[in-house]
C-alpha cells in the first residue's frame, strides 16, 4: 500500500523495533496484580473490563517503551502484525491494526457504506458503532433475538436482500453473553457471504473454547473478523484491536484509515506484544472469571433474579421480579453498573469483576 507508513520506512525514518525485556516468570492475575483505580472505593462493573490486567509482563513492556514514544516505530507494528498473523496461522496481509476493535468496527462500517443500502444486526447486541454506518447512509435492520437471547441466524439470513451491504454478528453476544454454535455460524457465513459482507465480532471469544473463524478468511473475501486486546488481555485503556480478513479486503479497508495501521501507539503495541506471550495470565484470568461468574449467577438466582447462561465476562439478567430499585442499590454501594437493555423483562447486564467485588455486588442487592 502506498501510504505514509511505507514512505517513512522507505526513507529510513522508522526506528528499530523495541526489545521486550523478558521476565523470569509469567504473572498470575492475583489480587496483588490488580490495577489500582484512581477511585479505589468505586466498583467498576460496567464496561466488561478485565479486573486483573494488564499482566505484569505487559505493564513492564509498556513502561520500558515510554522513552521511545517520541519515534514512529513501524518495525514494532510490523512485529506485532507478524505475531498476530502467526497466532491465527495467517499472513501479515490478513491483519489490520486499529485503536481498539471500535476503530475496526467503525472503519468496516465506512467500508460497507460506500454504496447506499442496509445493514442487518441483532436486537439486542453491541450496536454503538452502527451510528457511523447510519450516518454514512446505511439503514439498520434489527432482527429480534430468539426467546433464549441468541442470534436468530435463520431470520437474519432471510432478511438479506440486494441492498444489504453487511451483516454483523457479535459472538459471544454483548450484552446477552450467548454464543452461536460453531457449526451453525459457519453454515450461516457460507450462505450469507454469497450475497454480502459479514462482520463477526470476536471480542469475547477468548473466554470460550470455541475456535476463531480466522481460518475461513483466506478463501472468503466477504468475511471480516474483529478482535481486541481490551478484554482477556486487560488492555481496554490502551486501545488496541485488529481486523482479520482476506488480503484484498484488508487492503481495501486499510485505505480508509488516515495511515494504515498507524493509530496504534508504541506503548500499546509493546503491551500487546508482551500479552501474546503471557499464556499463563490468560489461563488464570479465564479460571478466575469462571469462578466469579458461577458465584454471581448462583447468588442472583437465589435472589429470584433469573440469568442467561453466559460465555463471557458479564452476565445478563432480568429484574422484572426484583422488588428493590436495582440501580439505586448500586449507587448507594458505590457500584458502577449499566442500564436496562430491554424494557420488556427489564433485562440488564453486569460485568464480572473479582470475587471480592462480586460478593460486594450481591450484598448490595440483598
Number of C-alpha atoms within 10 A of each C-alpha: 11 9 13 13 18 15 13 14 15 10 8 9 14 18 15 12 18 19 11 17 11 12 11 7 10 15 19 20 24 16 12 9 15 16 17 9 11 7 8 8 10 14 20 22 23 17 16 24 22 25 26 26 27 31 28 24 26 28 21 18 26 23 12 17 19 12 11 14 11 8 13 20 22 21 15 21 23 15 17 22 23 17 19 23 18 12 12 15 11 21 18 18 17 24 26 24 28 28 20 23 25 19 21 29 29 18 22 25 25 21 20 24 22 13 14 16 18 23 28 23 23 25 19 19 24 17 14 10 15 20 14 17 24 18 11 17 16 26 19 19 17 15 17 17 19 13 8 10 20 22 28 16 21 10 14 22 16 9 15 19 14 9 15 22 24 27 26 23 23 26 26 28 26 22 24 29 23 22 23 18 11 14 9 12 17 14 11 16 25 16 11 21 17 12 17 22 22 25 24 24 24 20 23 24 22 21 21 13 8 14 11 16 18 21 14 18 19 16 11 17 19 20 26 26 27 26 26 29 24 24 23 29 26 25 25 21 13 20 20 26 27 24 27 32 29 22 20 13 20 20 17 13 21 24 15 13 18 11 14 22 20 19 16 19 21 25 21 24 28 28 30 29 22 24 25 18 15 19 14 15 24 24 16 16 25 18 12 18 24 18 14 20 25 14 16 23 21 15 18 19 13 10 14 15 16 19 20 16 18 22 22 30 23 24 26 23 22 22 21 14 12 14 8 11 10 15 16 13 16 19 13 9 17 16 21 17 19 16 13 15 17 12 11 10 13 15 19 21 24 23 24 30 26 22 17 10 18 21 15 16 25 16 12 17 18 10
